[in-house]
Amino acid sequence: MGPVRAWRDDEEIDLGPRQQRAVLAALLLNNGLRLSNDQLIGMVWDDPTPSAVMALRTYMYKIRKAIPELDLKSKDGGYTLRAELFDDCRGEPFEGLSSTYFEAQRVRIANERLKCREALLERELDVLELQKHVAAFPLRERSRALLMQALYRDGRQAEALEQFHQVRALLNEELGLEPGPDLRGIHAQILRGDLNLARRPEQLPPGLPDFTGRAAEVAQALRALPQTVGITGMHGSGKTALAIHVAHLAKQDYPDGQIFVSGKDIANELLRAVGVENPSGDKAALWREKARGKRFLVVVDDVRDPARIAELRTPGSALVLTSVRRWNELAGVVWLKIAGLTEAEANQLFRGVLGTARADAEAAVTDDVLARVSYLPNPVRVLGGKLAARPDWTVAMLLAQMERETRLGSAIPSDCRAVLAPLMKAEQQLTDQERHLLQCFARRDEDVIDVCEAAEMSGGDPGAIEFLLEALADVHLIEPLVLGRYRLPYFVRMYFGWRVPALTS
């Protein structure tokens, strides 16, 4: 705001005399709306003369010439301008423009600025900033109420009560009024000691410093928000890391706070995050009440019950979900499926952990190591860290140990267990039939199999086998190709091939 000025790159554009700048300002204030000649003249001139019509046409011509980039159109004796606008809250709005219309706009924008400022102060409840604001606008009851709350929260109850007495005296002296009901209510709550202030949760875990890749998925998630975003993929694919990364990028759009929850009683954790301890009754309904009119960003990690998610959604807030299984029964969710990184991304992550020189010295062997874990980021990170801790090892030595470890039976070294952790966790959630089918699949020296071959190998009925294969595809342990055909990822084939002797010995 401030005076009406324009720049192209670093060079200021001459916008002409005051009335010409007023015409441009009126168009900008009515962005996207068609204004007739009479409407524009009434906005710019308080007492127009007949020559105002010709002057308006001249100003339009000069504005177009000065700023040809403007989307300024004329039609049926009127004008429309479309532009992207913002108020940086600097200076007096429309400085130098003096018509009745602009005086009214100055008052309107000043009130909007105060509301925006007080909304920000309410979120932060910073005593010093509130004291400055109250000093500048001593008769605004909202500002005074926020300062009383901030002082009370800091344990300064006497000072909070003194603020009420000050504003009451000022309102009586200046306006002959008593404080309004909101201010009186906060005063009474402080006296009783039961003023409950809403918390602004900031619970996002820190993002991974070596987060790598996923550019397309990140862009898709950011475009979709505040619509619910679901991230699905097998254990170890980096679903949680991606969700947290997206949440940190988007959090500035959710000023009421960010919440991270994982567990069965999601509604209870959400309520605790906003200051409701030991909630009872319909917790989901209570959460919807607390979240009404607010903008929270909520990350729910490892969703197990889609019904609980559906009842927690509120307008204005956003949900980012992670789940091994894609819950198709949840309406309105933009699902992102992730697997391993690309080969280039996995190499970038591995080199970042290990060091470029050592990885480049054995580039072909490095590629083999990463392919064996299907480029999944968690195993890649563990292998890079293991090798970094052994400066005298080569990548070929790591590969040789990986091959030996697949023949060790149940004696799993700790670092190998960390690499295999995603599949060990996945295996715990399988039925005996699903586990047996994966072992049969892994015995074959092929990565693609169809339903009939799976039934022959496992000795099961083709109809029942197809249901088992679909269940395994739902948790991303196999990849569906066309109807009846599936691919077994290298890492899964290696793991379940290794598990066969341990389980049948």
KEKOL-49428 format. One record per atom (N, C-alpha, C, O, CB): x, y, z. Coordinates in steps of 0.2 Angstrom, whole numbers, plus 5000, padded with zeros to 4 digits. Glycine has a CB too. Layout:
N
XYZ
...
This chain:
505
500449945000
500050005000
500450065000
501050064997
499550005006
500350115004
500650185003
500450214997
499950204994
501450165004
500950254994
500750294988
500750244982
501050184982
501350344986
500350254977
500250214971
500850214967
501050274963
499650224967
501350164966
501950164963
502050094959
501650044961
502550184967
502450094954
502550034951
503250024949
503650074947
502050024945
503549964948
504249954946
504249894941
503849854941
504649934952
504649904936
504849844932
505549824933
506049864932
504749864924
505649764936
506349744939
506549804944
506149804949
506849744933
507049834943
507249884948
507149954946
507350004950
508049874950
506849964941
506650034938
505950054939
505550014937
506850034931
505850114943
505150134944
504850164938
505150194933
505250194949
504250144937
503850164931
503450234933
503150234938
503350104929
503450274928
503150344929
502350324928
502150314922
503350394924
501950334933
501250324933
500850384931
500250384932
501050294939
501150444930
500850504928
500550544934
500750534940
500250484924
500050584933
499850634938
499350594943
499250534942
499450694935
499150634948
498850604954
498150574951
498050514953
498650654959
497750604947
497150574945
497250514941
496850464941
496750624941
497750504937
497950444933
498050384938
497850334937
498550454928
498450404943
498650354948
498050334952
497950274954
499150374953
497550384953
496950364956
496550314952
496150264955
496550424958
496450324946
496150274941
496450204942
496050164942
496150304934
497050204942
497350134942
497250104949
497050044950
498150144941
497250144954
497150124961
496350094962
496250044965
497250174966
495950134959
495250114959
495150044955
494750004958
494750164956
495450034950
495449974946
495749914950
495449864950
495749974939
496249924953
496549874957
496149854963
496149794965
497249894960
495849904967
495449894972
494849844970
494549814975
495149954975
494649854964
494049814962
494249754957
493949744952
493549854958
494849724959
495149674955
494649624952
494349594956
495749644959
494649624945
494249574942
493549594941
493149554938
494249504946
493349644944
492649674943
492649724937
493049764936
492349704949
492049724933
491949774928
491749834931
491249834935
491549744922
492049894930
491849954932
491650004926
492050004921
492349994936
491050034926
490850074921
491150144921
491550154926
490050084921
491150184916
491450244916
491150284922
491550324925
491350284909
490550284923
490250324928
490450304935
490550344939
489450314928
490550234936
490750214943
491550234944
491650264949
490750134943
491950234939
492650254940
492650324941
493050354945
493050234933
492250364937
492250434938
492050454945
492350504948
491850474933
491550424948
491350434954
491850414960
491850454965
490650394956
492250364958
492750354963
493350404963
493650414969
493050284962
493550424958
494150464957
493950544958
494350574961
494450464950
493350564956
493250634956
492650644961
492050614960
493050664950
492650684966
492050704970
491550744967
490950744968
492350734977
491850794963
491350844959
491650844952
491950894950
491450914962
491450784948
491750784941
491450834937
490850854937
491550714938
491750854932
491550904926
491450864920
491650804920
492150954925
491150884915
490950854909
491650824906
491650774902
490650894904
492150854907
492850834904
493050774907
493550744904
493350894904
492750744912
493050694916
493050624912
493450584912
492650674922
492550624907
492550564903
493150554898
493450504897
491850564899
493250614895
493850614891
494450604895
494950574892
493850684887
494550634901
495150624905
495250554906
495750524906
495050664911
494650514908
494750444910
494950404904
495450364905
494050424912
494750424898
494950384892
495750394891
496150354889
494650404886
495950454892
496650474891
497050434896
497650414895
496750554892
496850434903
497250404908
497250324906
497750294908
496850414915
496750294904
496750224902
497250214897
497650164897
496050204900
497250254892
497750244886
498450244889
498950204888
497650304881
498650294894
499250304896
499450254901
500050234902
499350374900
498950224905
499150164909
499350104905
499750074907
498450154914
498950094900
499150034896
499850044893
500249994892
498550024890
499950104891
500650114888
501150114893
501750084891
500650184885
501050134899
501550134904
501650054907
502250034908
501350174910
501150024907
501149954910
500849904905
500249884907
500949944917
501149884899
500749844895
500649774897
500249734895
501149844888
500949754903
500949684906
500249684909
499949624910
501449674910
499949734911
499249734915
498749704910
498649714904
499049804917
498349654914
497749624910
497149674911
496749664914
497549554913
497149734907
496649784907
496249784901
496549794895
497049854908
495649764902
495149764896
494649814896
494349834902
494849684896
494349834891
493849874890
493249844886
493349814881
494049944887
492649854889
492049824885
491449854888
491349864894
492049744887
490949874883
490349894884
490349964889
489949964894
489849844887
490850004887
490850064891
491150054898
490950104902
490250094891
491550004899
491749994906
492449964905
492749944900
491349954910
492849954911
493449924911
493549874917
493249874922
494049984913
493949824915
494149774920
494849764920
495249754915
493749704918
495149754926
495849744927
495949684932
495649674937
496249804930
496349634930
496449574934
497249574936
497649584931
496349514930
497349574942
498049574945
498049534951
497549524954
498349644945
498649514953
498749474959
498949534964
499449564963
499349424959
498649534970
498749594975
498949564982
498749514984
498049634975
499249614985
499449594992
499549664996
499749714992
500049544993
499449665002
499549725006
500149705011
500149665015
498949745010
500749745010
501349735014
501249775021
501749775025
501949755011
500649805022
500549845028
501049905029
501249915035
500549795034
501349935024
501849985025
501450055023
501250055017
502449975021
501550105027
501250165025
500550175025
500150125025
501550185018
500350235024
499650255023
499350225017
499650245012
499450325025
498750195016
498550165010
498350225006
498050275008
497950125011
498550224999
498350274994
498550344996
498150394995
497550274993
499150344998
499450415000
499350464994
499550444989
500150405003
499050524996
499050574990
498350574987
498250614983
499650564986
497950514987
497350514984
496750534989
496750514994
497250444981
496350584987
495950624992
495250624991
494850654994
496150694992
494950584986
494250574985
493850544991
494150514995
494050544979
493250554991
492850524997
492850444996
492950415002
492050544996
492950424990
492950344990
493650324993
493650274996
492950324982
494150354991
494850334994
494850345002
495250305005
495450364991
494550395004
494550405011
494150345015
494450315020
494150475013
493650325012
493250265014
493650205014
493650165018
492550255011
494050195008
494450135008
495050135013
495250085015
494750135001
495250195014
495850195019
495550175026
495950135029
496050275020
494950195028
494650175034
494550095034
494750065039
494050205036
494350075029
494149995028
494849955029
494849905032
493849985021
495349975025
495949945025
496349945032
496649895034
496449965019
496250005035
496550015041
496249965046
496649935051
496450085044
495549955046
495249905050
495449835049
495549795053
494449915050
495549815042
495749755040
496449735043
496549685045
495749745033
496849785042
497549775045
497549765052
497949725055
497949845043
497149805056
497149795063
496849725065
497149685069
496649845067
496349695061
496149635063
496649575061
496749535065
495449615058
497049585056
497549545054
498049545059
498349485061
497849555047
498249605061
498849605066
498549575073
498949535076
498949685068
497949585075
497749555081
497649475080
497749445085
497049585083
497449455074
497449385073
498149355074
498249295077
497149365066
498649385072
499349365073
499549365080
499849315083
499849405069
499349425083
499549425091
499149375095
499449355100
499349495093
498549355093
498249305096
498549235096
498549195101
497549295094
498849225090
499249155089
499849155094
500049105097
499349145082
500249215094
500849215097
500749235105
501149205109
501349265094
500349275107
500249295114
500949325117
501049305122
499949245118
501249365113
501949385115
501749455119
501449505116
502349405109
501949455125
501749515130
502049575127
501649625127
502049495137
502649575125
503049635123
502649665117
502549725117
503749625122
502549625112
502149645106
501449675107
501249725104
502149595100
501149635112
500449655114
500449725117
500049765116
500149605118
500949735122
501049805125
501149855120
500849915121
501649795130
501549845115
501649895110
500949915106
500849965105
502149875105
500649855105
499949865101
499449905105
499149945103
499749795099
499449885111
498949925116
499149995117
498650035117
498949885123
499750005117
499950075118
499750115111
499650175112
500750085119
499850085106
499650125099
498850125099
498650175096
499950085093
498450075101
497750075100
497450065107
497150015108
497550025095
497450115112
497250095119
496550085120
496350055125
497450155123
496150105115
495350095116
495150025113
494550015113
495050155113
495549985110
495349925106
495349875112
495849855115
495849905101
494749845113
494649805118
494949735117
495149695121
493849795120
494949715110
495149645108
495949645110
496149595113
495149635101
496349695109
497049705110
497149695118
497549655120
497349765108
496749735122
496849735129
496649665132
496949635136
496349785132
496149625129
495949565131
496549515130
496649475134
495349535128
496849515124
497449475122
498049485127
498349435129
497649485115
498149555129
498649565133
498549535140
498949515143
498749645134
497949545142
497749515149
497849435149
498149405154
496949525151
497649405143
497749325143
498549315143
498749265146
497449305136
498949355139
499649335139
499949345146
500349305148
499949385134
499749405149
500049415156
499849355161
500249335165
499849485159
499249335160
498949285165
499349215163
499549185168
498249275164
499449205157
499849145155
500549145158
500849095160
499849135148
500849205158
501549205161
501549215169
502049225172
501849275158
500949205172
500949205179
500849275182
501049285188
501549165182
500749325178
500649395180
499949415181
499749455178
501049435175
499649385186
498849395187
498749465189
498249495186
498649345192
499149495193
498949555196
499049605190
498649655189
499449575201
499549605186
499649645180
499049635175
498849685172
500249635176
498849575174
498249565170
497649605172
497249635168
498149485169
497449595179
496949635181
496949705181
496449745180
496849605189
497549735182
497749805181
497549825174
497349885174
498449825183
497749785169
497549805162
496749815162
496549865158
497749755157
496349775165
495649785164
495449855168
495049885165
495249725168
495749865173
495549935177
495749995173
495450045172
495849935184
496349985169
496550045165
496050055159
495850115158
497250025163
495950005156
495450015150
494750035152
494450065148
495449945146
494550005158
493850025160
493850105161
493350135159
493649985166
494350125165
494450195166
494450235160
494150295159
495050215171
494850215155
494950255149
494350255145
494150305142
495550215145
493950195144
493350195141
492850245144
492450275140
493050125140
492750245150
492350285154
492450365152
492050405151
492350275161
493150375153
493350445152
493250465145
493050525143
494050455154
493450425140
493450445133
492750445130
492550485126
493950415129
492450385131
491850375127
491250365132
490650355129
491950305123
491250365138
490750355143
490450285142
489850275143
490150405141
490850235141
490650165140
490950125145
491450135148
490750145133
490650065147
490950005151
491249955146
491049955140
490349975155
491749915148
492049865144
491449815142
490949805145
492549825148
491549795136
491149745133
491149675136
491549665141
491249735126
490649635134
490549565137
491149525137
491349485142
489949535135
491549525131
492149485131
492649505136
492949455139
492449485123
492749565136
493349585141
493149575148
493549555152
493449665140
492449585150
492249575156
492249495158
492449475164
491449595157
492149455153
492149385154
492849365156
492949325160
491949345148
493349385152
494049365153
494249395160
494649355164
494549395148
494049455162
494149475169
493949435174
494249415179
493849555170
493349405173
492949365178
493349295178
493449275184
492249355176
493549275173
493949205173
494649215176
494849165180
494049185165
494949275175
495549285179
495449285186
495849255190
495949345176
494949315188
494749325195
494649255198
494849235204
494149365197
494349215195
494149145197
494749095196
494749045199
493549115193
495249115192
495849075191
495649015186
496048965186
496049045197
495149025182
494948965177
495048985170
494648965166
494248945179
495449035168
495549055161
495949005158
496548995159
495849125161
495648965153
495948915149
496148945142
495748965139
495548855149
496848945141
497048965135
497248905130
497548865132
497749015136
496948915124
497048865119
497848865117
498148915116
496648885112
498048805117
498748795115
498848795107
498448785103
499048725117
499448825105
499648815098
500148765097
500748775098
499948885096
499948705096
500448645095
500948655090
500748675084
500048585095
501548635091
502048635086
502448565086
502948565089
502548695086
502148515084
502348445086
502748415080
502948355081
501748405088
502848445075
503148415069
503848385071
504248425074
503148455063
504048325070
504748305071
505148345066
504948365061
504748225071
505748345068
506248375063
506248335056
506248275057
506948385066
506348375051
506448335045
507148305044
507548325048
506348385039
507248255040
507848225039
508348265035
508148295030
507748155035
508948275038
509448325035
509648295028
509848335024
510048335039
509648235027
509848205021
509248185016
509248135012
510348145022
508648215017
508048195013
508248205006
508448255004
507448235015
508048145002
508248144995
507748124991
507348084992
508848094994
507648164985
507148144980
506448154981
506348204985
507248064978
506048124978
505248124979
505048194977
504548224980
505148114987
505348224972
505148294970
504448294967
504048344969
505648324965
504248244963
503548244960
503048234966
502548264965
503548184955
503248184970
502748174976
502648234980
502048254982
502948114980
503148274982
503148334986
502748384983
502248414986
503848354987
502848394976
502448444972
501748424972
501248464973
502748454965
501548364971
500848344971
500548344977
499948374978
500848264969
500848334983
500548344989
500448414991
499848434994
501048314995
500848454989
500848534991
500248554987
499848604989
501448564990
500148534981
499548554976
498948534979
498448574979
499648534969
498948474982
498248444985
498048474991
497448484992
498348374985
498448494996
498248525002
497848585001
498048624997
498948535006
497348595005
497148565011
496748505011
496548475016
496848615016
496648475005
496348415004
496748365007
497348365007
496148394996
496448305010
496848255013
497248225009
497048205003
496348205017
497948215011
498448175007
498648115010
498748115016
499048225006
498648055007
498847995010
499447975006
499447975000
498247945009
499947945010
500547925007
500547845009
500547825015
501147955010
500647805004
500647735005
501247705002
501447724997
499947705002
501447645005
502047615002
502247555007
502047555013
502647665001
502747515005
502947465010
503347495015
503647545015
503347415006
503447455021
503847475026
504547485024
504847455019
503947415032
504847545026
505547565024
505547605018
506147625016
505947505023
504947625015
505047665009
505047735010
505147775006
504347655005
505047755017
505047825018
504447865019
504447925017
505547865014
503847835020
503247875020
503247925026
503047985024
502647825022
503447905032
503447955037
503948015036
503748075037
503647925044
504548005033
504948055031
504648105026
504748165026
505648025028
504348075021
504048115016
503448155019
503348215017
503748075010
503048125023
502448165026
502748225030
502448275030
502048115031
503248215034
503548265038
503848315034
503848375035
504148235043
504248295029
504548345024
503948395021
504048455021
504948315018
503448365019
502848405016
502548445021
502448505019
502348355013
502448425027
502148465032
502648525034
502348575035
502048425038
503248515034
503648575036
503648625030
503648685031
504448555037
503548605024
503548655018
502848685018
502848745016
503648615012
502348655021
501648685020
501448715027
500948755027
501148635019
501848715032
501548735039
501448805040
500948825044
502048715044
501748845035
501548925036
500848935034
500648995036
502048965032
500548895031
499848905029
499348885034
498748885033
499648865022
499548855040
499148825045
499348855052
499748825056
499248745045
499148925053
499448965058
499148935065
499448965070
499249035057
498648895065
498448875072
498848815075
498748795081
497748855072
499348785071
499748735074
499848675070
499448665065
499548715081
500348635071
500448575068
500448515073
500848525078
501148575064
500148465071
500048405076
500348345073
500148335067
499348405079
500748305076
500948245074
500648185079
500848185085
501748235073
500348135076
500048085080
500148015077
500148015071
499248095082
500247965081
500347905079
500047855085
500247865091
501047885078
499647815083
499347765088
498547755087
498347775081
499347795095
498247725091
497547695090
497047755092
496547765088
497447635094
497147785098
496647835100
496847905097
497147945101
496647845108
496747915091
497047975087
496648035090
496948095091
496947975080
495948035091
495548095093
495848115100
495848175101
494848075094
496048065104
496248085111
496948125111
497048175114
496348025115
497348105106
498048135105
497948205102
498248255104
498448095101
497448215098
497348275095
497048325100
497248385100
496748275089
496648305104
496348345110
496848365115
496848425117
495748305113
497348315116
497848335121
498348385118
498548425122
498248275123
498448385112
498848435108
498548505109
498948555109
498948415101
497948515109
497648575110
497448595117
497048645118
497048585105
497648555122
497548575129
496948535132
496848555138
497448645129
496648495129
496148455133
496348395136
496548345132
495548445128
496448395142
496748335146
496148285148
495648315150
497148355152
496248225147
495848175150
495048185147
494648185151
495748175157
495048195140
494348205137
493948145138
494148085138
494448225130
493248155138
492848095139
492248105134
492148155131
492548085146
491848055133
491248065129
491448055121
491948015120
490948125129
491148085117
491248075110
491948125108
491848185107
490648095105
492448095108
493148135107
493148165100
493348215099
493748085109
492948125095
492948155088
492548215088
492748265085
492748095083
491948215091
491448275090
491848335094
491748385092
490748255094
492148315100
492448365104
493048395100
493148455100
492748345110
493448355096
493948385092
493648425086
493948485085
494348325089
493148405083
492848445078
492648515081
492648565077
492248415075
492348515087
492148575090
492748625091
492748685090
491748565096
493348595094
493948635095
494248655089
494548715089
494448585099
494148625083
494548635077
494148685073
494348705068
494748575073
493448695074
493048735070
493348805069
493448835074
492348735073
493348825063
493548895062
494348905062
494548955062
493248945066
494748845063
495448855064
495748815058
495448775055
495648825071
496448825057
496848795052
497348755055
497948785057
497048845047
497248695056
497848645059
498048605053
497748585049
497548605065
498748585054
499048535049
499148475054
499548485058
499648565046
498848425052
498848365056
499148305052
498948285047
498148335059
499748275055
500048215052
499848155056
500048155062
500848225051
499548105053
499348045056
499747995053
499647975048
498548025056
500247965057
500747915055
500447845056
500147825062
501347925059
500547805051
500347735052
499647725053
499447695059
500747695057
499147745049
498447735050
498247665050
498447625045
498047775044
497847645055
497647575055
496847565054
496547515052
497847545062
496547625056
495747625056
495547685052
495447735055
495447625063
495347675046
495047725042
494447765045
494347825043
494947705035
494047725048
493447755051
493547805056
493247855056
492947695054
494047805059
494247855064
494547915061
494447975063
494847825069
494847905055
495047965051
494448005048
494448065049
495547945046
494047975046
493448005042
493048055047
492848105045
492947955039
493048035053
492648075058
493048135061
492748175065
492348035063
493648135059
494148195062
494248255057
494448305059
494748165064
494048245051
494148295046
493748355048
493148355049
494048275039
494048415047
493648485048
493848535043
494448535040
493848515055
493348575041
493548625036
494048675038
494148695043
492848665034
494548685033
495048735034
495748695037
496248725035
494848775039
495648645040
496248605042
496448555037
496048535033
496148575049
497048525038
497348475033
497548415036
497848425042
497848515028
497448365033
497748295036
498248265031
498148265025
497148245037
498748245033
499248205029
499348135033
499548135039
499948245029
499148085029
499148015032
499647975029
499847985023
498447985031
499947925033
500347875031
500147815032
499847805038
501147885033
500147765028
499947695029
500247645024
500347665018
499147695028
500347585027
500647535022
500047525017
500147515011
500847475026
499447515020
498847495015
498547565013
498447605017
498347455019
498347565007
497947615004
497147605006
496947555005
497947624997
496847655010
496247645012
495747675007
495547735008
496147675019
495547635002
495047664997
494447684999
494047724996
495047614992
494247665005
493547675008
493547755010
492947775012
493347635013
494147785011
494147855013
494047895007
494347895003
494847865017
493447935008
493347975002
493748045002
493948065007
492547995002
493848064996
494148134995
494948134997
495148184999
493848185000
495248084997
495948074998
496448074992
496248034988
496148015003
496948114992
497348114986
497948064988
498348084993
497648184984
497948004985
498447954988
499047954983
499047964977
498147884987
499647954987
500347954984
500647884985
500647864991
500748004986
500747844980
501147784982
501847784980
502047814975
500847724977
502247764985
502947774985
503247704986
503047664989
503247824990
503847694982
504247634983
504947654984
505047694988
504147584977
505447614981
506147644982
506247704978
505847724974
506547584979
506847734980
507047794976
507247774969
507247714967
507647824980
507347824965
507647804958
508347784959
508647794965
507547864953
508647754954
509347734955
509747794956
510247784961
509547694949
509647844953
510047904954
509947934961
510447954964
509947964949
509347934963
509247964970
509547924975
509847944980
508447974971
509447854975
509847804979
510547814980
510847814985
509647734978
510847824974
511547844974
511747904977
512247914981
511847844966
511347954976
511448024979
511448014987
511848044990
510948074977
510947974989
510847964997
511447924999
511747945004
510147934998
511647874996
512147834998
512847874998
513247865003
512247774994
512947904993
513547944993
513548004998
514148015001
513647984986
512948035000
512948085005
513148055012
513448095016
512248115005
512947995013
513147965020
513847935020
514247945024
512647905021
514047905014
514747865014
515247915012
515847915015
514747815009
515147955007
515648005004
515747984997
515747924995
516347995008
515748034993
515748024986
516347984983
516247944979
515748094982
516947994986
517547964983
517547894984
517647854979
518147994987
517347864990
517347794991
516747754986
516947704984
517147774998
516247794986
515647764982
515847764974
515747714971
515047794983
516147814972
516347824965
516947774963
516947754957
516547894963
517347754968
517947714966
517647644965
518047604961
518347704972
517047624967
516747564965
516047574963
515547544966
516747514971
515947604958
515247634956
514847574954
514247564956
515347674950
515147524950
514747464948
514447424954
513947394954
515047424943
514947414959
514747374965
514247414969
513847384972
515447354969
514347474969
513847514973
513147504970
512647504974
514047594973
513147514964
512447504960
512147434962
511547424963
512547504953
512547384963
512347314965
512047314972
511547284973
512947264964
512447344976
512247344983
511547384984
511147354987
512747384988
511447434981
510847474981
510247434978
509747444980
510947544978
510447404972
509847364969
509647304974
509047294973
510147334962
510047284978
509847224982
509347244987
509047204990
510447194985
509347304989
508847334994
508347374990
507947414993
509147374999
508247364984
507747394980
507647474980
507147504980
507047364982
508247504982
508347574982
507947604988
507747664988
508147604976
507747564993
507347594998
507747635003
508347615004
507047535003
507547695004
507947745008
508247725014
508747735016
507547805008
507747695019
508047675025
508647625025
509147635028
507447645029
508547565021
509147525020
509747555017
510247535019
508947455016
509647595012
510147625009
510547675014
511147675014
509947675003
510147705018
510547745023
510947705028
511447725030
509947795027
510647655030
510947605035
511547575032
512147575036
510447545038
511547555026
512147525023
512747575022
513247565023
511947495016
512547635020
513047695020
513347705026
513947715027
512647755017
512947705032
513247725038
513647665041
514147675044
512647735043
513447605039
513847545041
514547555038
515047545041
513547485039
514547565031
515247565028
515647635030
516247625030
515047575020
515247685031
515647745034
515947735040
516547765042
515147805034
515747685044
516047675051
516547625050
516947605055
515447645056
516747595044
517247555043
517747585037
517647555032
517047475041
518147625039
518547665034
518947615030
519147635024
518947715037
519147555032
519647515028
519247465024
519547425020
520047475033
518547465024
518147425020
518047455013
518047515013
517447405024
517947405008
517747435002
517047415001
516747375005
518147394996
516747444996
516047424995
515947354993
515447314995
515747464989
516447324990
516447254988
516447204994
516147154994
517047234984
516747224999
516747195006
516047195009
515847145011
517247225011
515747255008
515047255011
514647205007
514147175010
514847325010
514647205000
514247164996
514347084998
513947044998
514347174989
515047074999
515147005001
514846985008
514646925009
515946995001
514847035012
514547015019
513847005018
513546965021
514747075024
513547055014
512747045013
512646975010
512146945012
512547095008
513046945006
512946885003
512946825008
512646775008
513346864997
513446835013
513546785018
513046785023
512746735025
514246795022
512746855024
512246855030
511546825027
511146805032
512146935031
511446815021
510846785019
510846705020
510346675019
510746795011
511446685022
511546615024
511646605031
511846545033
512046585020
511546645035
511646645043
511046615047
511146605053
511846705045
510546605044
509946575047
509646635052
509546685050
510146515051
509546615058
509246665063
509746705066
509546755070
508846625068
510346695065
510946735069
511046805065
511446805060
511546695069
510646855066
510646915062
511046965066
510846985072
509946945061
511646995063
511947045066
511547105067
511047115063
512647065062
511747155072
511347215073
511247255067
510747285066
511547245079
511847265063
511747315058
511347285052
511047315048
512447335055
511447215051
511047175046
510247185048
509847195044
511247105045
510147175055
509447185057
509147255055
508547255054
509447165065
509547305056
509347375054
509147375047
508647405045
509847425056
509547345042
509447345035
508747305034
508347335030
509947315031
508647255037
508147205036
507447225040
506947195039
508247135037
507547275044
506947295049
506347305045
505847285048
507147355053
506347345039
505647355036
505347285034
504647275035
505747395030
505647235032
505347175030
505247125036
504747085036
505847135025
505647135041
505547095047
504847125050
504447085053
506047105052
504747185050
504147215053
503547195048
502947175051
504147295053
503647195042
503047175037
502947095038
502347075038
503247185030
503447055039
503346985040
502846975046
502446925046
503946945041
502947015052
502546995058
501847005057
501446985061
502847045063
501647045052
500947055050
500647015045
500047025043
500847135048
501046965043
500746915038
500446855041
500646835047
501346895033
499946825037
499746765040
500146705037
500646715033
498946745036
500146645040
500546595038
500446575031
500946565028
500346525042
499846585028
499746565021
500146625017
500446605012
499046565019
500146685019
500446735015
501246725015
501546735010
500246805017
501446715021
502146705022
502446645018
502946645014
502346685029
502046585018
502246525014
502246545006
502646525003
501746475015
501746585004
501746594997
502346644995
502546634990
501046634995
502546684999
503146724998
503746684997
504146694993
503146785003
503746635002
504346595002
504346554996
504946544993
504346545008
503846524993
503746494987
503946534981
504346514977
503046464986
503746594981
503846644976
504646654976
504946664970
503446704977
504946664982
505646684982
506146624980
506646644978
505846704989
505846564980
506246504978
506446504971
506946484968
505946444980
505946534967
506046534960
506546594958
506646644961
505346554956
506946574953
507446624950
507146674945
507446684940
508046594947
506546694947
506146744942
505846794946
505646784952
505646704938
505746854943
505346904947
504646914946
504346954949
505746974947
504446884941
503746884939
503346814939
503646764937
503646924932
502746814942
502346754942
501646764941
501446824942
502546724949
501246714939
500546724938
500246684943
500546644947
500346704931
499546684943
499146654948
499246574948
499246544953
498446674948
499146554942
499246484941
499846454943
499946404946
499146464933
500446484942
501046464944
501146464951
501446424955
501646504941
500846524954
500846524962
500446474965
500646444970
500546594964
499846454962
499446394965
499846334964
499846294969
498846394961
500246324959
500546254958
501146254963
501246194965
500846254950
501546304964
502046304968
501846294976
502146254979
502446374968
501346324978
501046324985
500646274986
500446254992
500746394986
500346234981
499846184982
499146204984
498746164987
500146134987
499046274982
498346294984
497846304978
498046294973
498446364987
497246324980
496746334975
496846394971
497046444975
496046324978
496846404964
497046464961
496546524963
496846584964
496946454954
495946514965
495446564967
495746594974
495746654975
494746534968
495846544978
496146564985
496846604985
496946654988
496146514990
497246574980
497946604979
497846674977
498246714979
498346564974
497346694972
497346754970
497146804975
497346864975
496746764964
496746784980
496546834986
497146844990
497346894992
496046794990
497646794991
498246804994
498746844991
499046894994
498546734996
498746844984
499146884980
498946954981
499347004981
499246864973
498346964980
498047034981
498147064988
498347124988
497247034979
498147024993
498247045000
499047065000
499147115004
498046995005
499447024997
500147044997
500247114993
500747154995
500546994995
499947114988
499947184984
499747244988
500047294987
499647174977
499247234992
498947284996
499447315000
499447375002
498347264999
499947275003
500447295007
501147305004
501647315007
500547255014
501147304997
501647324993
502247274993
502847284992
501947384995
502147214996
502647164996
502747124989
503247104987
502547105001
502247134985
502247114978
501947174974
501547204976
501947044976
502147174967
501847234963
501347204958
501647164954
502447274960
500747224958
500347204953
500447224946
500647284945
499547224954
500447184941
500647204934
499947214930
499647264930
501147164930
499847164926
499147154923
498747104927
499047074932
499247134916
498147094926
497747044929
498046984930
498146944925
497047044926
498146954936
498446894937
499146884937
499446824938
498146844932
499546934936
500246934936
500546984941
500347044941
500546944928
501146964944
501347004949
502147004949
502446954947
501146984956
502447054951
503247054952
503447054959
503147084963
503447114948
503947014961
504247014967
504847064967
505347044964
504446944970
504847114971
505447164972
506047124974
506047074978
505347224976
506647144972
507247104973
507347094981
507547044983
507847144970
507247154984
507347154992
506947104995
507147065000
507247224995
506247104993
505847054996
506046984994
505946934998
505047064994
506246974988
506446904986
507046884990
507046824992
506546904978
507446924991
508146904995
507946885002
508146835004
508646964994
507546935005
507346915012
506946855013
507146815017
506946975015
506446845009
506046785010
506346715008
506246665010
505346785007
506846725003
507246675001
507746655006
507846595007
507646684995
507946705010
508446685016
508046655021
508346625025
508746755018
507446675022
507046655028
506846585027
506646545032
506446695029
506846555021
506546485020
506946435024
506646395028
506646465013
507646435024
507946375028
507846385035
507846335039
508646375026
507846455038
507746465045
507146445047
507046415053
507846535046
506546445043
505946425045
505746355044
505246325047
505446475042
506146315040
505946245039
506546205042
506446145041
505946235031
507046225045
507546185047
507246145054
507646105056
508146225049
